Amino acid sequence: MPEKYGPSARAALLRLMLENRAIPNPELVAEFKIRLEPKERERLNSDGLLETSKVARRLVHEITAKGRDWCRSDLRGGGSPTRSGPLARVHADILQLVLRFLDERGLLAEAFSARDLESLIRSVYEELAEEPQDWIRLARIRPRLNGADKGEVDETLVKMMKTGTVHLAPESNTKVLTADDHAAALRVGSEDLHLVAMEES
């Protein structure tokens, strides 16, 4: 299968699928050593594999459902990058064997979507917060948790509160609350909590 995209574009898509979250461009470069050039980024966006938005003056990348499908296809048949050595080619062959095994049993999508919920909540918070301990609405966080059950998210948030580094609070100005805010609120006792702030871990 010929490479439709270059190594950096492929790496960016695969990393985004593996992390299962939106990733700011600076993190993609600093943490994962993947530099997605503007031309590559624009092509992936144009082809519907990637969505890039601007959040707090940073570009943030998120893989689409079409992008996930492309990644699974690429992993199953894309082979190792051009000019790779013999060990990389053997690793690619083994990976394809494992992926076919998972795919035939309907486990491939589940394998890539699995992610610790607490880590995911922290990652989403960090993407949205402009500074440490910034107050962020739960209504902005919940939609980014890959469809996690509300009860499970509530239970995880309560557990995180007990560490003392995660704080939840009600919105004091109830007039600004939307229907989404009310639906996303975490109820503790008789109080609805709408905002979350996290200290650096």
Solvent accessible surface area in square Angstrom, and as a share of the most:
residue,aa,sasa,rsa
1,M,121,0.54
2,P,119,0.75
3,E,58,0.26
4,K,112,0.47
5,Y,9,0.03
6,G,29,0.28
7,P,81,0.51
8,S,40,0.26
9,A,2,0.01
10,R,19,0.07
11,A,39,0.30
12,A,0,0.00
13,L,0,0.00
14,L,44,0.22
15,R,69,0.25
16,L,0,0.00
17,M,1,0.00
18,L,97,0.48
19,E,25,0.11
20,N,4,0.02
21,R,29,0.11
22,A,5,0.04
23,I,0,0.00
24,P,6,0.04
25,N,37,0.19
26,P,69,0.44
27,E,49,0.22
28,L,0,0.00
29,V,34,0.19
30,A,70,0.54
31,E,113,0.51
32,F,39,0.16
33,K,163,0.69
34,I,18,0.09
35,R,151,0.55
36,L,9,0.05
37,E,85,0.38
38,P,72,0.45
39,K,166,0.70
40,E,43,0.19
41,R,49,0.18
42,E,102,0.46
43,R,110,0.40
44,L,0,0.00
45,N,48,0.25
46,S,92,0.60
47,D,43,0.22
48,G,29,0.28
49,L,5,0.02
50,L,2,0.01
51,E,108,0.49
52,T,37,0.21
53,S,61,0.39
54,K,148,0.63
55,V,32,0.18
56,A,46,0.36
57,R,225,0.82
58,R,77,0.28
59,L,54,0.27
60,V,7,0.04
61,H,0,0.00
62,E,74,0.33
63,I,12,0.06
64,T,25,0.14
65,A,77,0.60
66,K,117,0.50
67,G,0,0.00
68,R,55,0.20
69,D,78,0.40
70,W,35,0.12
71,C,0,0.00
72,R,44,0.16
73,S,46,0.30
74,D,5,0.03
75,L,24,0.12
76,R,79,0.29
77,G,35,0.33
78,G,10,0.09
79,G,29,0.28
80,S,26,0.17
81,P,63,0.39
82,T,92,0.54
83,R,244,0.89
84,S,23,0.15
85,G,35,0.33
86,P,97,0.61
87,L,119,0.59
88,A,41,0.32
89,R,119,0.44
90,V,78,0.45
91,H,103,0.46
92,A,14,0.11
93,D,91,0.47
94,I,95,0.48
95,L,81,0.40
96,Q,29,0.13
97,L,112,0.55
98,V,73,0.42
99,L,5,0.03
100,R,109,0.40
101,F,106,0.44
102,L,41,0.21
103,D,57,0.30
104,E,133,0.60
105,R,128,0.47
106,G,62,0.59
107,L,76,0.38
108,L,3,0.01
109,A,56,0.44
110,E,112,0.50
111,A,54,0.42
112,F,37,0.15
113,S,58,0.37
114,A,76,0.59
115,R,74,0.27
116,D,90,0.47
117,L,24,0.12
118,E,44,0.20
119,S,49,0.32
120,L,6,0.03
121,I,0,0.00
122,R,42,0.15
123,S,15,0.10
124,V,2,0.01
125,Y,7,0.03
126,E,111,0.50
127,E,7,0.03
128,L,10,0.05
129,A,14,0.11
130,E,133,0.60
131,E,110,0.49
132,P,76,0.48
133,Q,101,0.45
134,D,39,0.20
135,W,121,0.42
136,I,6,0.03
137,R,67,0.25
138,L,1,0.00
139,A,19,0.15
140,R,111,0.40
141,I,3,0.02
142,R,36,0.13
143,P,104,0.65
144,R,81,0.29
145,L,3,0.02
146,N,81,0.41
147,G,79,0.76
148,A,34,0.26
149,D,92,0.48
150,K,88,0.37
151,G,43,0.41
152,E,93,0.42
153,V,3,0.02
154,D,26,0.13
155,E,130,0.58
156,T,17,0.10
157,L,2,0.01
158,V,53,0.31
159,K,122,0.52
160,M,0,0.00
161,M,59,0.26
162,K,165,0.70
163,T,81,0.47
164,G,43,0.41
165,T,43,0.25
166,V,3,0.02
167,H,69,0.31
168,L,19,0.10
169,A,25,0.19
170,P,55,0.35
171,E,26,0.12
172,S,111,0.71
173,N,72,0.37
174,T,93,0.54
175,K,189,0.80
176,V,69,0.39
177,L,21,0.11
178,T,75,0.44
179,A,84,0.65
180,D,98,0.51
181,D,6,0.03
182,H,110,0.49
183,A,71,0.55
184,A,7,0.05
185,A,7,0.06
186,L,5,0.02
187,R,144,0.53
188,V,65,0.37
189,G,73,0.70
190,S,101,0.65
191,E,86,0.39
192,D,48,0.25
193,L,9,0.05
194,H,11,0.05
195,L,25,0.13
196,V,0,0.00
197,A,3,0.02
198,M,7,0.03
199,E,59,0.26
200,E,140,0.63
201,S,122,0.79
